[in-house]
């Protein structure tokens, strides 16, 4: 993996062992815990500006999923690369850290992974921040975009994702719609995925998208969605990029249906990588959300 400039990622790496594999995570600052969960093909780098700001007076924890970021990247014979295992990994991390009164921040696949834990442990969740993600099945009227279908369901997937690094590289260009991402930032996002073997998890995440009963993970997503009402009394803030072609207005409408009292901030020219398009707006919004008292 190519090195990343310390000014871009000025954090101390920490690791826990999960059945012989090392899961990397950030644990910065002291104070009320904020746990941020990334998706695919990002890694903890996605939350760097949030970490740098909040660590002044919060404890900010950001894991890299196995196969992603600075975590180990095992072969299929050593790791199943399923949603169920992702959830189990996250539950293990949270149990070992012994956290309570957590503000949970989720993006992309982080919505399903983080909300699976939250729905099973609602008493440990103090706030929820939602950034262009889902924790439920495809909403009515929404179909899987053809770009994802090609990767998920055709032989081209491996060539595009693992051979050309097309998914990670493409996301750095399509994910930002307000302004192009600087080259050094694009390169940092792709740095952990610098060879065929290190891109396995990026492909497996797409292949693991459950679309119909019988798909691996379908029943688990049903469970995650079914547990979301347990969080209805929890303060929720949604920051949403309206130009995300995957997590679009259909997904936002579903979040608002489930959490009608949620505080919603929409960014008309923001894309999937909403924290890249609007760090100057969203980081202060999250800080303000954290500073408001929560009724017991």
N, C-alpha and C positions, 0 to 999 in steps of 0.2 A: 504494500500500500504506500502510495506517495505521501510524504509528510504534508501537514497542513500548517499554515502560518500561525504561530502562537497568538497573534492578535485577533485572528478569526475564531479560534477555539481555545481560549485561555483557561482551561479547566484541568483538574486532577482526575485521572482515570481511576475508577474503582471496579472491582470484579466480585461476583459470587460464583460458586461452582454449582452447576446443575447436572447431576449424573455424569460427571467427568467433563462437562463443557463449561467454558467461562463466559458468563454474561456480563457485559460491560455496562456500567451506569455512572452517571454524574450524581454527586451528592454535595451540593454547594450551599454554604451559608448556614445560619442558625435562626430558628424561629418556627412559626407555624408552617407545617409541611405543604408543599405544592408538588404534585406528581404529574409530569407531562408524558404522554404516551404517543409515540410517533407511528407512522404508517409505512407504506411502500411506495416508492423506493427511497424514502428518506431515512434519516437516523437522528441521533440526538443533536446533531448539528442544526437541525431545523429550529430548535428551541433556543439557540445560543443567545439571541438578544433578550429573550425573556429571562433566561438564567442570569445573565449579567446584571440585569436590573433588579430582579427580585431577591437575589442572594444577599443584598444589603441588609435585609431584615426578615427573610424567610429561609427555610430549608427547602431547597429545590432539588428534586430527584428526577432524573431522566434516564430510563434504561434504553439500551439498544437491544432489539430482539435478536435472538440467536440467528446467525447468518447475515446480520445487518450491522452496519457501522463498525465499531471496534470489538464486537463480540466474536466468538469463535464461529467458523463457517464450515460445519461438518458435512460429510456426505450423507446421502439418503439412508445409508445403512446404519448411521449413528443418530439420526434425528428425523422425526416424522414430518416436520414442516406443515403441521395442521393448526387450525384455529384452536382446537382443544388443547394442544400442547402449548400454544402461545399463552392462552389463558392460565394454564397451570404454572408456566414459568413466572408470569406476572404475580400470581397469587403467592408463589413461593418467595419472591422478592419482597412483597409487601409484608408477608408474615415475618420474615427474618428481620426486616427493618422495624417492625412493631409500631407502625404508624396509626394514628387516629386523628380525627378532625381534619381530614385531608381535603384540600382543593384539588380536584382532578381536572386536568386539561387534556383534551383528546382531539386527534386529527387523523383522518383517513382510517386505516385499519385500527388505529388506536381507539376509535370509538367502540368497536365491538370488543376489543381486548380489555380496555379499561372499564367499560360499562358492565362487562361480565362480572368482573370483580366487584364493582360498585353495587350491582343488583343482588349479589350474594352477601354483601356486607354493608348495607345502607347506613347502619349506625356509625360507620367509620368515615362517612362522606359528609363534608361540611358544605362544599360548593361544587358546581360542575361548570366547566367552560368548554363549549363545543365549537370546533373550528372545521367546517367542511368535512363532515364525516357521517357515518351511519352506525346504528346499533340495532338494526332491524332489516328485514328483507327489502328487496326493491319495492318502492312505493307504487301504488296504482298509477298506471300511465307511463311509468319509466321502464325503458328497456336497457339492457346492458349495451353500452356504446360499442360499435363495431370494432374499434381499435382494441378494446379489451377482449372482445370475443375472439379475434384473430390470435391473440397471445394465449388465451385460455384454452382454446379448443381446436387449434390447427397445428400441424408440424412446424409452421413458421415460427411459433412461439420461441422455441429454444434458439433458433438461429438469430432472431431479432434481439432477444433479451440477453442471452448468454454469449452469443457470438459477437454481436455488434454493440452490446450495451445500449441498445436502442431505447429501452424503457426508462432507464435512469437518465440518459442523456436527453431523451425527448421530453421527459417531465421537467427538466430544468428550463426548457424553452417554452413549453406549452403551459406549465404551471403558473407562470407569472404573466399576467395580462395587463397590468398597469404600466410596467416598464420592463425592458429586458434585464435578465439577471447578468451581473458582471461575470466575466470569464473566471476569475479566481473563485467566485462563489459556486459557479457551475462545476468547476474542477473539484472543489472540496466536497460537494454532494456526491460526486462520482468516485472519489478517491478510494472508498472501501471496496468498490466493485471494479477492480482493475484487471480481472482475468476471468476466463470461463468458469473456473471453480468457485470464485468469490461472488458470482452472480446467481447462484442457485436459488437463494431465498427470494430474490426479486421475482423470478419466474414462478416459484412455488406459491407465493402469495396470490398471484393472479390465477393460477390453476386451481387454487383452493376456494375461489369465490363460489358460494353455494347458491344455485339458481332455482332448484326444484327439490321436492322431497326425494330422499335417497342420496343426494349429494353429500359428501362428507362435510360436516359442519352445519348442515341445514337445521337439524333439530336444536343444535346449540344456539344458533342465531334466534330461533323461535323462543328458546329459554331466555336469552338476553333481552329480547324485545318484551317478553312477558313480565320481566322483572323491573322494567323501567318505571312503571307506576309507583314502585316502592320509593322512588326518588322525587316524587311530585312535590313534596314539602321542602325539598332542598333548593336553595337559590341557584338558578341556572342563567348563564349568560351565553348567548350565541353570537359569534362574529363570523360573517358569511361573505365569501366572494361570489358574486352573482354570475361571474363568467366561467365558473367551473363547469366543464361539460360532462363530468361524471356526477359529482355531488351537486346537483343543480337545485332549482326551485322545488322540485318534487320532494327531495329529501328535507329541505328547509321546512316545507309545509308539514311534513310528518313530525319533525321535532316540535314545531309549534302546536300541533294537535296534541302531542303527548304532554308538553309543558306549556300550557297556554299563558302562564304568568312569566315566562322567560323574558329576560331583557335581550332584545335583538338589535344588532348593529349590522346593517347590510352595506356592502361596498360594491357599487354598481360596476366598477371597472376592475375589481379584484378577482383573482383566479384561485386555483386550487391551493397554491402555495401562498395563502393569504398572509402569513406572517412575513413573507418576503416582500409582498406588494405593499403591506401597510404596517411595518413594525413600529413606526412613529405614532400610529393611532392605536393599534391593538394592545401593545405593551402597557401604555398608560390606562387604557380601558380595563385591562385585567388588574392592574395595580389598584385602581379605584374600586373595583368590585371586591377585592380582598380587604380593603380598608373599611368597608361598610359592615356594621355589626350584624350578626346573624342571631335571630331569636332562638332561645333554647327550647 
